[in-house]
Amino acid sequence: MKNTPSPASEPFPVPGAQSPQSDLKAIAKLAGVSITTVHDALKGKGRVNPATRERVRSIAAQIGYRPNRLARALRTKRSNIIGVLMGSLFSALYEPLVRQVEAIARKAGFNALYACSYSDAASERELLDVLLGTGVDGLLFFPGGIHENRKHYASAFAHTPVVMIDSPAPTPEFDTVAFDNRAAGQLAVKRLVQAGRRNLGFVVSPVYVFQDWWITERMHGAAQAVAELGLPPLKIFATERAEDAVMARYSPASLRQFMLTGGTIDGLFAANDSTAYAAMEELKLSNKRAPIDVSVIGCDDLMSSSHCVPALTTLRQPMAQMGEAAIKLLLKKLAAGPLDEADGSDKPQQIMIAPRLMERESVV
């Protein structure tokens, strides 16, 4: 009688030499289970014994099995991939947002595909076309070239759900999640006034001039609060003479010059945390102490802000909250079905995330 080899003794199929369905059959044969069990084990679905699931996955890994996403996308009209187009990949500020997007997307059965435009309008157009060309189901998008590319957006997103994050201009035609920069400026002034400060200044580093939209929003929010409270006008520290409230260049270095020539402020709002660190150094070089002589408040709440001396009071951008709001809104749009099948009754949502005051040592 001829002996039949056991599944474990049979040679593994050559990876890529067979169709995905053939691979599933091969895995089922080697594991001694049905194709349905293989499918459920690989998908993490159904009631599959843990030992069987592990054996199936081990065999799948050994034969180099990979699910054919393209075939599945053609069959289901879904890739289960969400595109994320960012303006920067090197900002620690965005790490909580990305982590939250990943966690919620994966729990819903989606993976994220990232690209970075570095806020260049031409790169942004090209990468939008690349991501949409891969068949992503939806897109989370940090627009950087909105003024140059707005017409491109209208055609690019005609059939793909999109949620914009922190758009530098109003986008009522798209769902948007944004940090309320103007409210941050207002809250900064109110906190300084609560500490008894009356002569207030605003400062930002020249490196951020190209991102002028959020700078001016924070500055205008602070200026509005100062005016409403009847305080002396907000002092803006610039390397060039200001023609109006929105200036071309700003620098912490001008703060030292102001103080050394007899200028007086007792409260300072820095456009972001890194500028606040530099401003406190400038105050020290001007023989002024933060927070005794000048209370300082930042914006963003970087990880280092609780470790500097003095520890920085700042306004947190709740990035995890922004990421959660954006991905949940996109998943809701995806659950509603393809855009061409939508009835058009749902108006785009504009979600503003409020700043959160982080009390530390630099405001007294």
NUMIVEX-749261 format. One record per atom (N, C-alpha, C, CB): residue in three letters; x, y, z. Coordinates in steps of 0.2 Angstrom, whole numbers, plus 5000, padded with zeros to 4 digits. Each point is the difference from the previous one (the first is absolute). Glycine has a CB too. Layout:
ALAXYZ/...
END
This chain:
MET500449945000/MET499650065000/MET500450065000/MET499149945006/LYS500850114990/LYS500450064999/LYS499850055006/LYS500049984987/ASN500650045016/ASN499950055005/ASN499850074997/ASN500849935007/THR498850104997/THR499850074998/THR500450055005/THR498849974996/PRO501650075001/PRO500450055004/PRO499550055004/PRO500949994992/SER499350025014/SER499750055004/SER500050074998/SER500249925010/PRO499450124991/PRO500050074998/PRO500750035002/PRO498750015001/ALA501549985005/ALA500650035002/ALA500649984996/ALA499650015011/SER500449934986/SER500649984996/SER500050024993/SER500049905007/GLU499450134990/GLU500050024993/GLU500450064999/GLU498949954999/PRO501450064996/PRO500450064998/PRO499550065000/PRO500949934994/PHE499450135008/PHE499650065000/PHE499950024993/PHE500350035011/PRO499250004986/PRO499950034994/PRO500550064999/PRO498849964999/VAL501450054995/VAL500450064998/VAL499650065001/VAL500849934992/PRO499450125012/PRO499750065001/PRO499950034993/PRO500450025012/GLY499050014987/GLY499850044994/GLY499949954994/GLY500750095004/ALA499449854996/ALA499949954994/ALA499349994999/ALA501149955002/GLN498550065003/GLN499349984999/GLN499550065001/GLN500349895004/SER499150104995/SER499550065001/SER499950005008/SER499549984988/PRO500250075014/PRO499850015008/PRO499649945002/PRO500150124999/GLN499449864996/GLN499549955002/GLN500449935001/GLN499150064994/SER501449935001/SER500449945000/SER500450005007/SER500050004987/ASP500350065015/ASP500450005006/ASP499549985006/ASP500850094995/LEU498649945005/LEU499649985005/LEU499949935001/LEU499450114999/LYS500549854995/LYS499949935000/LYS500649975002/LYS499250014991/ALA501450015007/ALA500649975002/ALA500150015008/ALA500550024989/ILE499350045014/ILE500150005007/ILE499549965004/ILE500350124998/ALA499149874999/ALA499549965003/ALA500249935000/ALA499150074996/LYS501249914998/LYS500349935000/LYS500549985005/LYS499750004988/LEU500850055012/LEU500649995005/LEU499850015007/LEU500750054991/ALA498849995011/ALA499750005006/ALA499549955002/ALA500250125000/GLY499649844995/GLY499549955002/GLY499350035002/GLY500949935003/VAL498950134994/VAL499450035002/VAL499650024993/VAL500550045011/SER498949994990/SER499750024994/SER500250074998/SER499049935003/ILE500850094990/ILE500250074998/ILE499650055004/ILE500249954988/THR499250045014/THR499750055004/THR500350015007/THR499049964995/THR501349995008/THR500450015006/THR500650044999/THR499649895004/VAL500750094990/VAL500650044998/VAL499850084999/VAL500549904995/HIS499050115002/HIS499850074999/HIS499850035006/HIS499649974989/ASP500150005016/ASP499850035006/ASP500650015004/ASP498949955000/ALA501650005000/ALA500650015004/ALA500450064998/ALA500049875002/LEU500150144991/LEU500450054998/LEU499650075001/LEU500549924991/LYS498950085009/LYS499650065001/LYS499950025007/LYS499449984989/GLY500749975016/GLY499950015007/GLY499250005001/GLY501150065001/LYS498649904995/LYS499250005001/LYS499849935001/LYS499950094992/GLY499549905010/GLY499749935001/GLY500349975007/GLY499949994988/ARG499849955013/ARG500349975006/ARG500549944999/ARG498850025005/VAL501850014994/VAL500649964998/VAL500449985007/VAL500050054988/ASN500149895013/ASN500449985006/ASN500750044999/ASN499549895001/PRO500750145005/PRO500650045000/PRO500649964997/PRO499650065010/ALA500549884992/ALA500649964997/ALA499949994993/ALA500149945011/THR499350054986/THR499949994993/THR500150074997/THR499249915002/ARG500650145000/ARG500150074997/ARG500850015000/ARG498950045005/GLU501549945000/GLU500750015000/GLU500349964995/GLU500050035012/ARG499849914987/ARG500349954995/ARG499950034993/ARG499849905008/VAL499550124991/VAL499950024993/VAL500450064999/VAL498849965001/ARG501350095003/ARG500450064999/ARG500749994999/ARG499250065007/SER501049894997/SER500749984999/SER500249974993/SER500049985013/ILE499549974985/ILE500149974993/ILE499950064995/ILE499649895004/ALA500050164997/ALA499950054995/ALA500650044999/ALA498850005003/ALA501550015003/ALA500750045000/ALA500549974997/ALA499750055010/GLN500449884991/GLN500549964997/GLN499949994992/GLN500149945011/ILE499350064987/ILE500050004992/ILE500050074997/ILE499449895002/GLY500650165002/GLY500050074998/GLY499450024997/GLY501149984997/TYR498350005006/TYR499350024998/TYR499950075002/TYR499649885001/ARG500250164994/ARG499750065001/ARG499350014997/ARG501250055000/PRO498349985003/PRO499450014997/PRO500050054994/PRO499549975011/ASN500250014984/ASN500050044994/ASN499550065001/ASN500349904993/ARG499950165009/ARG499650065002/ARG499750024993/ARG500750035010/LEU499749974985/LEU499750034994/LEU499449964998/LEU501150044996/ALA498949895004/ALA499449964998/ALA499550015005/ALA500749924995/ARG499450095011/ARG499550015005/ARG499650074999/ARG500649935008/ALA499950124990/ALA499750074999/ALA499550004994/ALA501150055005/LEU499149914990/LEU499650004994/LEU499449965001/LEU501050004993/ARG499049955012/ARG499449975001/ARG499550035005/ARG500749904999/THR499650145006/THR499650035005/THR499950084999/THR500449915008/LYS500050114987/LYS500050074999/LYS500350045006/LYS499049994992/ARG501449985012/ARG500350035006/ARG500749975000/ARG498950015006/SER501650044996/SER500749985001/SER500249995007/SER500350064990/ASN499249975014/ASN500150005008/ASN500750045001/ASN499449895002/ILE500850164994/ILE500550045001/ILE499850075000/ILE500849924995/ILE499550125010/ILE499850075001/ILE500750044999/ILE499049985008/GLY500950064987/GLY500650054998/GLY500150055006/GLY499949974987/VAL500750055014/VAL500150065005/VAL500650044997/VAL499649935010/LEU500250134987/LEU500550044997/LEU500150065005/LEU499649974989/MET501150035014/MET500250055005/MET500550054997/MET499849915008/GLY500250154995/GLY500550054998/GLY500749995003/GLY499050084999/SER501049885006/SER500749985004/SER499949935003/SER500250135002/LEU500449844998/LEU500049935003/LEU500550015006/LEU499849944989/PHE500550125012/PHE500550005006/PHE499850045006/PHE500849994991/SER498650035009/SER499750045006/SER499849955005/SER499750104993/ALA500649915013/ALA499749965006/ALA499350025002/ALA501249995004/LEU498650074994/LEU499350025002/LEU499549954997/LEU500450125000/TYR499749854994/TYR499549964997/TYR500049935002/TYR500150074990/GLU500449915014/GLU500149935002/GLU499349975003/GLU501350025001/PRO498450025004/PRO499449975003/PRO499450004995/PRO500450055011/LEU499649994984/LEU499550004995/LEU500049944996/LEU500050125000/VAL500749874998/VAL500149944995/VAL499849935004/VAL500950074994/ARG499349935012/ARG499949945004/ARG499349995001/ARG501150025006/GLN498550034995/GLN499349995001/GLN499649984994/GLN500150085009/VAL500249954985/VAL499749984994/VAL500149934998/VAL500250124996/GLU500449865006/GLU500249934998/GLU499649955005/GLU501250034997/ALA498749985009/ALA499749965005/ALA499249994997/ALA500850035010/ILE498950034989/ILE499349994998/ILE499949974993/ILE499850105008/ALA500649924988/ALA500049974993/ALA500149935000/ALA500450104995/ARG500149875009/ARG500149935000/ARG499449965003/ARG501350025000/LYS498550015005/LYS499449975004/LYS499449994995/LYS500450055011/ALA499550004984/ALA499550004996/ALA500249964993/ALA499650115005/GLY501049864995/GLY500249964995/GLY500350034994/GLY499149935003/PHE501250134998/PHE500350044995/PHE500850015002/PHE498950064997/ASN501549944998/ASN500750025001/ASN500150074997/ASN500349884999/ALA500250165003/ALA500150064998/ALA500750004995/ALA499550055011/LEU500449994984/LEU500650014995/LEU500250075000/LEU499649914993/TYR501050115009/TYR500250075001/TYR500450034994/TYR500049975012/ALA499950094987/ALA500550044996/ALA500150075003/ALA499549934989/CYS501050105008/CYS500250075003/CYS500150054994/CYS500549945011/SER499250114990/SER500150054994/SER500550065002/SER498849984997/TYR501450025010/TYR500450055002/TYR499750074999/TYR501049934999/SER498350085001/SER499750064998/SER500150034994/SER500050025012/ASP500349944983/ASP500150034993/ASP499449984996/ASP501349985001/ALA498450074996/ALA499450004996/ALA500149954994/ALA499750115003/ALA500849894993/ALA500149954995/ALA500049935002/ALA500650094994/SER499849905012/SER500149935002/SER499349985003/SER501250025003/GLU498450025000/GLU499449995003/GLU499549974994/GLU500250095009/ARG499849944985/ARG499649984995/ARG500249934997/ARG499850124997/GLU500849875003/GLU500349944997/GLU499849945005/GLU501050064994/LEU499149965012/LEU499949945005/LEU499349995001/LEU501050035006/LEU498650024994/LEU499249995000/LEU499949954994/LEU499850115005/ASP500449904989/ASP499949964995/ASP500249935001/ASP500050094992/VAL500649905011/VAL500349945001/VAL499649965005/VAL501250044998/LEU498649995008/LEU499649965005/LEU499349984997/LEU500650075009/LEU499149984988/LEU499449984997/LEU500049954994/LEU499650125003/GLY501049884994/GLY500149954995/GLY500149935002/GLY500550094993/THR499749905014/THR500149945003/THR499349975002/THR501250035004/GLY498350014996/GLY499349975001/GLY499950015008/GLY500149924990/VAL500250125013/VAL499850015007/VAL499250025001/VAL501250045003/ASP498649935003/ASP499250015001/ASP499950075002/ASP499949885003/GLY500550155000/GLY499950075003/GLY500750035001/GLY498949975005/LEU501050104997/LEU500750045001/LEU499950045006/LEU500249994987/LEU500350015017/LEU500150055005/LEU500650054997/LEU499649925010/PHE500350144990/PHE500450054996/PHE500150065004/PHE499549964990/PHE501250065011/PHE500250065003/PHE500250054994/PHE500449945011/PRO499150104987/PRO500250044994/PRO500550055001/PRO498849984996/GLY501750024999/GLY500550055001/GLY500050054994/GLY500749925006/GLY499150064988/GLY499950054994/GLY499350014999/GLY501149954996/ILE498550075009/ILE499350014998/ILE499950054996/ILE499849965011/HIS500550104989/HIS499950054995/HIS500249994993/HIS500250085010/GLU500349884989/GLU500249984993/GLU499649944998/GLU501150045002/ASN498749925002/ASN499749934998/ASN499249995001/ASN501149965003/ARG498650094999/ARG499350005002/ARG499649974994/ARG500150105008/LYS500049924986/LYS499649974995/LYS500249934999/LYS499950124994/HIS500749865007/HIS500249934999/HIS499649965005/HIS501150034996/TYR498849995010/TYR499749975005/TYR499349984998/TYR500650065009/ALA499049984988/ALA499349994998/ALA500049944996/ALA499750125001/SER500749884994/SER500049944995/SER500349945003/SER500150074991/ALA500449935013/ALA500449955003/ALA499549965005/ALA501150064999/PHE498549985005/PHE499649975005/PHE499349994998/PHE500750055008/ALA499249954986/ALA499349994997/ALA499749935002/ALA500250084991/HIS500249875009/HIS499749935002/HIS500349975006/HIS499849994988/THR500650055016/THR500449975005/THR499850045007/THR500949964992/PRO498950015013/PRO499950035006/PRO500650035003/PRO499149935003/VAL500950144999/VAL500650035003/VAL499850045006/VAL500550004988/VAL500050005017/VAL499950045006/VAL500750045000/VAL499249925006/MET500750154994/MET500650045000/MET500250015008/MET499750064989/ILE500949955012/ILE500250015007/ILE500450075000/ILE500149875003/ASP499850175001/ASP500350075001/ASP500150034993/ASP500649955010/SER498950074987/SER500050034994/SER500250085001/SER499249924995/PRO501350105001/PRO500250075001/PRO499550054998/PRO501249974999/ALA498350014998/ALA499450054997/ALA499449965001/ALA500750064992/PRO498749985009/PRO499449975001/PRO499849954994/PRO499650105006/THR500249844995/THR499849954995/THR499349985002/THR501249964998/PRO498350085001/PRO499349985001/PRO499749944996/PRO499850125004/GLU500649874990/GLU499849954995/GLU500249935002/GLU500050084991/PHE500549925014/PHE500249935003/PHE499950005007/PHE500950004991/ASP499149935011/ASP500049995008/ASP500750025002/ASP499149904999/THR500950135007/THR500650035002/THR500149995008/THR500050084990/VAL500649905012/VAL500150005007/VAL500650055001/VAL499649885002/ALA500450175003/ALA500550055001/ALA500150025007/ALA499850044988/PHE500849985014/PHE500150035006/PHE499850075000/PHE501049925002/ASP498750105003/ASP499750075001/ASP500650055002/ASP498849965002/ASN501650064993/ASN500650045001/ASN499850075003/ASN500649944991/ARG498850095007/ARG499850065002/ARG499850005008/ARG499650034988/ALA500149915013/ALA499849995007/ALA500650005005/ALA498949944996/ALA501650035001/ALA500749995004/ALA500250075002/ALA500349894994/GLY499750155001/GLY500350075001/GLY499650045006/GLY500450004988/GLN498949995011/GLN499650035005/GLN500149975007/GLN499150024991/LEU501049915009/LEU500149975007/LEU500650025003/LEU499349904996/ALA501250115000/ALA500750025002/ALA500050065004/ALA500549944991/VAL499150115006/VAL500050075002/VAL499650005007/VAL500050054988/LYS499449915012/LYS499650005006/LYS500449975006/LYS499049984993/ARG501449975005/ARG500449975006/ARG500650045002/ARG499849894995/LEU500550155001/LEU500550055002/LEU499650065004/LEU500749974990/VAL498750055008/VAL499750055004/VAL499849975007/VAL499650054989/GLN500249895011/GLN499849975007/GLN500650005004/GLN499249934995/ALA501450075003/ALA500650005004/ALA500250075001/ALA500449904995/GLY499250155003/GLY500150075002/GLY500550044995/GLY499949975012/ARG500250004982/ARG500450034995/ARG499650054995/ARG500749905001/ARG499550154998/ARG499650054996/ARG500450024993/ARG499550045011/ASN501149974989/ASN500450024994/ASN500349934997/ASN500350115005/LEU499349884989/LEU500149934997/LEU500450004994/LEU499049965006/GLY501349994992/GLY500450004994/GLY499949934996/GLY500850085004/PHE499349924990/PHE499949944996/PHE500749994996/PHE498750014999/VAL501549935000/VAL500749994997/VAL499949934996/VAL500750075009/VAL499749934986/VAL500049944996/VAL500750004996/VAL498749994999/SER501649955000/SER500649994996/SER499950014993/SER500549935009/PRO500050104987/PRO500050004993/PRO499949944996/PRO500750105002/VAL499649845002/VAL499949944996/VAL499349984999/VAL501149965005/TYR498450074998/TYR499349984999/TYR499750044996/TYR500049955011/VAL500350104986/VAL499650054996/VAL499749974994/VAL500850085003/PHE499449874994/PHE499749974994/PHE499349965002/PHE501249984995/GLN498750015012/GLN499449985002/GLN499650055003/GLN500549895002/ASP499550174995/ASP499750065003/ASP499350005002/ASP500850064993/TRP498849895004/TRP499350005001/TRP499849985008/TRP499949964988/TRP500549995015/TRP499849995007/TRP500450055004/TRP499949884998/ILE500650155000/ILE500350055004/ILE499550065001/ILE501249974996/THR498650054998/THR499550065000/THR499449995004/THR500550034989/GLU499249905010/GLU499449995004/GLU500150005008/GLU499749934990/ARG500950055012/ARG500250005007/ARG500150075002/ARG500549895000/MET499850154996/MET500250075001/MET499350045000/MET501149994995/HIS498550005000/HIS499450045000/HIS499549985006/HIS500150014988/GLY499949935014/GLY499649985006/GLY500350045006/GLY499749894995/ALA500950115006/ALA500350045006/ALA499950074999/ALA500949925001/ALA499150114994/ALA499950074999/ALA499350025001/ALA500950014992/GLN498649955006/GLN499350015001/GLN499950005008/GLN499749944989/ALA500650015014/ALA499849995007/ALA500350065004/ALA500149884999/VAL500550154999/VAL500350065003/VAL499550064999/VAL501249954998/ALA498650064996/ALA499550054999/ALA499450005004/ALA500550014988/GLU499249935012/GLU499449995004/GLU500150015007/GLU499649924992/LEU501050075011/LEU500150015007/LEU500250075002/LEU500349885000/GLY499850164994/GLY500250075001/GLY500750015003/GLY498950025002/LEU501549934996/LEU500850015001/LEU500350044995/LEU499949895006/PRO500850134996/PRO500450034995/PRO500149954994/PRO500650065009/PRO499549974985/PRO500049964994/PRO500549945000/PRO499750104993/LEU500249845004/LEU500549955000/LEU500650024997/LEU499049925000/LYS501650075003/LYS500650014997/LYS500249944996/LYS500350085009/ILE499949944984/ILE500249944996/ILE500850014999/ILE498849994994/PHE501649965007/PHE500750004999/PHE500249984993/PHE500149985012/ALA500250074984/ALA500149994993/ALA500750024999/ALA498850014997/THR501549964998/THR500750024997/THR499950064995/THR500549895002/GLU498950124996/GLU499950054995/GLU499450045003/GLU500449944990/ARG499550135008/ARG499550045002/ARG499349974998/ARG500850105000/ALA498749905004/ALA499449984999/ALA499650054996/ALA500049925010/GLU499750064984/GLU499550044997/GLU499350005002/GLU500749994990/ASP499149955013/ASP499449985003/ASP500049955005/ASP499550034989/ALA500049945013/ALA500049955005/ALA500349934998/ALA499050055005/VAL501049944989/VAL500349944997/VAL500750024997/VAL498949944998/MET501750045005/MET500650024997/MET500449944997/MET500050085009/ALA500549954987/ALA500349954995/ALA500549965004/ALA499950084991/ARG500549945014/ARG500449965004/ARG500050025008/ARG500850004989/TYR499349945014/TYR500050015008/TYR500749975002/TYR498750005001/SER501550025005/SER500649965003/SER500050025008/SER500650014989/PRO499649935014/PRO500150015008/PRO500650055001/PRO499649895002/ALA500950124993/ALA500550045001/ALA499850075001/ALA500749934993/SER498850105004/SER499750065001/SER499850025007/SER499750004987/LEU500149945016/LEU499850015007/LEU500550035004/LEU499249904999/ARG501450075000/ARG500650025005/ARG500150074998/ARG500549895000/GLN499550134994/GLN500250074998/GLN499550055003/GLN500549964990/PHE498850025010/PHE499550045003/PHE500150015008/PHE499249954991/MET501049995012/MET500150015007/MET500650045002/MET499449885001/LEU501150114996/LEU500650035001/LEU500050084999/LEU500649894997/THR498950134999/THR500050074998/THR499450035004/THR500449984989/GLY499449995017/GLY499550035004/GLY499349984999/GLY500850095001/GLY499149864994/GLY499349984999/GLY499749965006/GLY500250004988/THR499150005013/THR499749975005/THR499549954998/THR500350105007/ILE499749844995/ILE499549955000/ILE500049965006/ILE500050004987/ASP499449985015/ASP500049955006/ASP499749934998/ASP500050105008/GLY499849904986/GLY499749934998/GLY500149994993/GLY499150015008/LEU501149934990/LEU500249984993/LEU499749944998/LEU501150065001/PHE498549944993/PHE499749954996/PHE500549984994/PHE498850035004/ALA501549914997/ALA500449984994/ALA499649954996/ALA501050015007/ALA499150004986/ALA499549964995/ALA500149935001/ALA500150104992/ASN500449875010/ASN500149935001/ASN500549995006/ASN499749974988/ASP500349975014/ASP500549985006/ASP500750014998/ASP499249925004/SER501050074991/SER500850004998/SER500150085000/SER500049894993/THR499650155005/THR500150075000/THR500050035007/THR499550014989/ALA500149965015/ALA499950025008/ALA500749985003/ALA498849985000/TYR501549964998/TYR500749995003/TYR500550054998/TYR499749885000/ALA500350144994/ALA500550054998/ALA499850075003/ALA500149944989/ALA499350075012/ALA499850075003/ALA500250005007/ALA499050014992/MET501049945012/MET500250005007/MET500850005000/MET499049935003/GLU501350054992/GLU500850015000/GLU500150074999/GLU500249884996/GLU499450154999/GLU500150074998/GLU499950055007/GLU499749984988/LEU499850005015/LEU499850045007/LEU500649995004/LEU498849984999/LYS501549965002/LYS500649995005/LYS500550054998/LYS499749885002/LEU500550124991/LEU500550044997/LEU499950085001/LEU500249914992/SER499150105009/SER499850075002/SER500050025007/SER499350004989/ASN500949955015/ASN500050015007/ASN499350005003/ASN501150064999/LYS498549904998/LYS499349995002/LYS499949935002/LYS499650104993/ARG499949895012/ARG499949935002/ARG499349984998/ARG500850015009/ALA499149934988/ALA499449974999/ALA499949955005/ALA500050024988/PRO499449985016/PRO499450044999/PRO500050065004/PRO499449904997/ILE501150125008/ILE499950055004/ILE499950074997/ILE500849945008/ASP499750084987/ASP499950064997/ASP499550004994/ASP501250025003/VAL498849924993/VAL499649994994/VAL499749935000/VAL500750094994/SER498749915007/SER499749934999/SER499949984993/SER499350025010/VAL500949924989/VAL500049974993/VAL499649944999/VAL501250044999/ILE498449974995/ILE499549944999/ILE500149984992/ILE499250045009/GLY500949894990/GLY500149984993/GLY499449974997/GLY501249985003/CYS498949984992/CYS499449974997/CYS500349944996/CYS499450114999/ASP500249835002/ASP500149944997/ASP500149945005/ASP500650064990/ASP499849965015/ASP500249955006/ASP500449944997/ASP498950035006/LEU501749994992/LEU500549954998/LEU500249965007/LEU500450074990/MET499949875008/MET500249955006/MET500550045005/MET499849904993/SER500650145003/SER500650035004/SER499750065004/SER500849974992/SER498650055008/SER499750065003/SER500049995008/SER499450034989/SER500549915013/SER499949995007/SER500749995003/SER498949954998/HIS501750054998/HIS500649995003/HIS500550064999/HIS499849884997/CYS500050175000/CYS500450064999/CYS500050045007/CYS499850014987/VAL500650045014/VAL500050045006/VAL499950074998/VAL500849925006/PRO498750114997/PRO499449975004/PRO499649964995/PRO500050095008/ALA499749864995/ALA499549954996/ALA499550054997/ALA500249905007/LEU499750094986/LEU499650044996/LEU499249995001/LEU501050014992/THR498750055010/THR499250005000/THR499950014992/THR499850055012/THR499749914986/THR499950004993/THR499349984998/THR501249974998/LEU498650034996/LEU499449984997/LEU500049944996/LEU499650125000/ARG500249835002/ARG500049934997/ARG499650004993/ARG500349955011/GLN500050034984/GLN499649984994/GLN499849935002/GLN500650084991/PRO498849905010/PRO499849935001/PRO500049964994/PRO499350045009/MET501349944989/MET500149974993/MET499749935000/MET501150064999/ALA498949905007/ALA499749945000/ALA499250014999/ALA500949955008/GLN498850104995/GLN499350014999/GLN499950024993/GLN499950045012/MET500550004985/MET499950024993/MET500149944995/MET500550115002/GLY500049844999/GLY500049944996/GLY499449965001/GLY501250005001/GLU498649995005/GLU499449965001/GLU499450034997/GLU500449975011/ALA499550104989/ALA499450034997/ALA500149994992/ALA499950085009/ALA500749934988/ALA500049994993/ALA499949934998/ALA500850095000/ILE499549865003/ILE499949934997/ILE499349985001/ILE501349975003/LYS498450055003/LYS499349975001/LYS499650044995/LYS500249985012/LEU499950084986/LEU499650034995/LEU500149974993/LEU500050115007/LEU500649874992/LEU500149974993/LEU499749935000/LEU501150064999/LEU498949905006/LEU499749945001/LEU499350004999/LEU500949965007/LYS498850094996/LYS499350014999/LYS499850024993/LYS500050045012/LYS500449994985/LYS499950024993/LYS500049934995/LYS500450125002/LEU500149845000/LEU500149944996/LEU499449955002/LEU501350025000/ALA498549985006/ALA499449965001/ALA499450024996/ALA500549985012/ALA499450084987/ALA499550034996/ALA499949984993/ALA500050105008/GLY500649874989/GLY500049984993/GLY500450054996/GLY498949945002/PRO501250034991/PRO500450054996/PRO499650064999/PRO500449904994/LEU500050155004/LEU499850074999/LEU499550004995/LEU501050055004/ASP499149924990/ASP499550004995/ASP499349975001/ASP501049994992/GLU499049975014/GLU499349985002/GLU499750045005/GLU500449884997/ALA500050175006/ALA499750045006/ALA499550044997/ALA501150005006/ASP498450024998/ASP499550044998/ASP500150085001/ASP499249915003/GLY501450104999/GLY500250075001/GLY499750045006/GLY500250004987/SER499449975017/SER499750035005/SER500450025006/SER499049944997/ASP501650035004/ASP500450015005/ASP500550064999/ASP500049885003/LYS500050175001/LYS500450064998/LYS500749985004/LYS499050084999/PRO501549954998/PRO500749995003/PRO500050025007/PRO500650014988/GLN499849965016/GLN500050025007/GLN500750045001/GLN499349905004/GLN500750155000/GLN500550045002/GLN500149995008/GLN499950094990/ILE500649875012/ILE500149995007/ILE500650045002/ILE499549884999/MET500450165006/MET500650045003/MET500149975007/MET499750104994/ILE501049885007/ILE500249975006/ILE500350065004/ILE500349894995/ALA499550125011/ALA500250055005/ALA500649995003/ALA498850035002/PRO501650024999/PRO500749995004/PRO499849985007/PRO500650094993/ARG499949885010/ARG500049985007/ARG500650035004/ARG499449894997/LEU500450155008/LEU500550045004/LEU500449955005/LEU499350104999/MET501449905000/MET500449955004/MET500450055005/MET500149914990/GLU499750095016/GLU500350045005/GLU500749975003/GLU498850045003/ARG501750014996/ARG500649975003/ARG500350065004/ARG500249924990/GLU500550105008/GLU500350055004/GLU500250074997/GLU500549905006/SER499450104988/SER500250074996/SER499550055001/SER500749934992/VAL498750065011/VAL499550055001/VAL499850015007/VAL499649984989/VAL500650085014/VAL499850015007/VAL499750075001/VAL500949925004/
END
